[in-house]
Amino acid sequence: MTDSNHDDDPIAQLRITPRLIDSLYTEAMVLADEARAYFDEAGRRDRGTLDAAARVGFACESLKVTTRIMHIVAWLLTQKAVETGEIKSADGRRPERRLGHANDSDSELVASLPDDAKRLINASIDLYTRIQRLDEGQLADEPAPSPARALMGRLERDLIWNRRD
């Protein structure tokens, strides 16, 4: 029997396909290149026009963009490894292989930054949010852990560790 609400749940409808991963990976790499080029070149000029406090905020936001992109690329590479069989699907959902945490941007600060910086910051937030939905959707698709299996696992560990040879 199927749950009719399952069809209305946007997270449940998200499916990770190789084509989607490739598309997102390309988008992430293009964004990474644009961010690098901007923050290394034009961003330096733009930063110089800001007051001291805004310059610090600008630097913090550039690091947040970089962090988001790094987490996104790492997650996408994990998905590619799962798809090619390099790692098991269950291993790809382990906590250390899930999408890493990225700090939120300060919307007031972002609004005060140059247009190119705002565009890159917002693009990184948008892409990160989309990847986050995919990451969370993977967990929603997992069956609930069995309490009986967990108990059996604990009993087996206790028997092995408490065994007197």
C-alpha positions, -999 to +999 in steps of 0.1 A: +000+000+000+014+034-009+011+066+010-008+092-011+010+120+007+043+106-004+036+118-040+030+154-027+062+156-007+088+175-027+117+159-008+104+124-015+102+132-052+138+142-054+158+114-070+195+115-074+205+103-109+239+104-126+227+131-149+216+153-120+249+147-102+269+156-134+248+187-139+252+199-103+289+191-104+293+212-135+273+241-119+294+238-087+327+239-106+316+269-127+306+287-096+339+278-079+358+292-108+337+324-109+341+329-072+379+323-073+382+348-102+361+374-085+375+372-050+411+370-063+408+399-088+378+422-091+368+415-056+400+429-043+392+462-060+356+461-048+368+454-012+391+484-013+361+507-018+344+494+015+349+508+050+369+487+074+340+468+090+325+460+056+359+447+044+360+422+072+324+412+064+334+409+027+363+386+036+341+365+059+314+361+032+341+351+006+352+323+030+316+312+034+312+310-003+343+289-006+332+267+023+298+261+008+313+252-026+339+228-010+311+210+009+290+208-022+318+194-044+328+168-017+292+156-014+288+154-052+321+134-055+307+110-029+276+106-049+297+099-080+317+073-060+284+056-050+272+056-085+303+040-099+304+015-071+336+028-055+318+030-022+286+013-010+254+033-010+250+029+028+286+042+032+278+072+011+251+082+037+274+079+067+275+111+088+310+120+077+300+117+040+269+138+043+268+175+032+290+195+056+277+224+076+280+259+062+274+290+082+246+313+071+253+346+055+244+379+072+216+392+049+222+428+060+259+426+053+253+409+019+229+436+009+256+462+015+282+445-007+290+451-044+266+434-069+291+408-081+297+397-045+260+395-038+254+374-069+281+349-060+270+347-023+234+342-033+243+316-060+263+296-034+234+297-010+210+286-036+232+257-048+239+247-012+202+247-003+194+225-033+221+200-024+210+201+012+175+190+001+190+161-018+211+151+011+182+152+035+160+133+009+184+104+009+179+100+046+141+102+042+143+072+018+161+050+043+141+025+061+138+031+099+164+012+118+152-021+133+152-021+172+156-059+171+187-056+149+202-030+171+196-052+202+212-082+184+242-061+174+247-050+210+243-085+223+269-098+197+293-070+207+289-078+243+295-115+237+326-108+217+341-082+241+332-100+273+343-134+260+370-150+282+394-172+261 
